[in-house]
Amino acid sequence: MKRMTRKLVSFLKNAATSEDGSDLVEYALLISFVAFEATVGMLALGHGLNQAYSSVTATLAASVPSSS
């Protein structure tokens, strides 16, 4: 993990000092957009999984006879 972080920092330093600064901004925007979409997607997936497990729990609870 540290190796990847060092490579990323090195890449960003090289990109920031190069003539292609606009490319760096475009990549940063693209990465931030992908991260945002991944977060939204995971939240939606988590909500859907929560509903599915709640449904399974309710179904199982209804099918098990009461012990009292």
Sequence and secondary structure as in RCSB ss.txt:
>XXXX:A:sequence
MKRMTRKLVSFLKNAATSEDGSDLVEYALLISFVAFEATVGMLALGHGLNQAYSSVTATLAASVPSSS
>XXXX:A:secstr
 HHHHHHHHHHHHHHHHSS HHHHHHHHHHHHHHHHHHHHHHHHHHHHHHHHHHHHHHHHHHHS    
